[in-house]
Amino acid sequence: MDAIQTEAGALLDAGEVKAILGYAVGSFGRRRPLVVRRPADLDRLVFDDACTMNLAGLLSKGEVRRLGKLAILGGTTMLRSLLQLMGERQLRDGEFVAVVLDRGDVKSLDSAAAIEEFLALKGHAMPPSDHARIAALQAMDREARWAWWQQELDRCVKCYACRQVCPMCYCAHCTMDVNRPQWVPVASHSLGNFEYHVVRAMHLAGRCVQCGECGTACPVGIPVHLLTMSAEESAKGHFGQRAGHAAKLDYALSTFRPDDKETFIR
């Protein structure tokens, strides 16, 4: 932690950034976001195994942008989120510095090229526990898998915590909030819940960086991250592209090709 604070302090002292976006100890010992603008407050920063929240999505918020150039703390999923957000033109190269802890060493990555090079050496691996759960679901027949997801999603209370915590859910006006016309029922019931989660998973196909934060944030313990992770794996299998590995890439579900085998889009 001392190395993180030292690096963050050096970035502030040199004027390379205006603030540090990191973590502090919140209520009940949980970690919460923290913005540090003065070297005197650096001792409030923490960075440990409990710092799992993906902070990348906060960089696209207007109130955070107004702070100026920031350094952001995090791990590999945060870095993948930054690249994806740049690829979707939500962030610009050079307007932040990513600070990561790599095998005990602190690295500051100040460009998309530096992040891409760092991630290329790390590879991409889904958490083993999530991989095993997805494999178990895929091994079910379609009817059993449908019943399993219906049972899980029936518990949804429509709090939208999964949407709020996702770095890729940055739309100012979400389809879920539109009421003229109303596309998805607001009430928490079987049909509305299923429509919400399926639509959200489809919007994240080819875009999910597999941080798993949506599942972590769910207050009733629904593993909603398995839906988006599965959609990402499907997009990778069909189109050969992996989300969050390049800042400039034509992502599969936002690209039109005249030779596409599906005739309905011609």
Secondary structure by P-SEA (a helix, b strand, c coil): caaaaaaaaaaaaaccccbbbbcccccccbbbbbbbccccccccccccccccccccccccccccccccbbbbbbcaaaaaaaaaaaaacccccccbbbbbbcccbbbbbccaaaaaaaaaaacccccaaaaaaaaaaaaccaaaaaaaaaaaaccccccccccccccccccccccccccccccccccccaaaaaaaaaaaaaaacccccccccccccccccccaaaaaaaaaaaaaaacccccccccccccccccccccccccccc
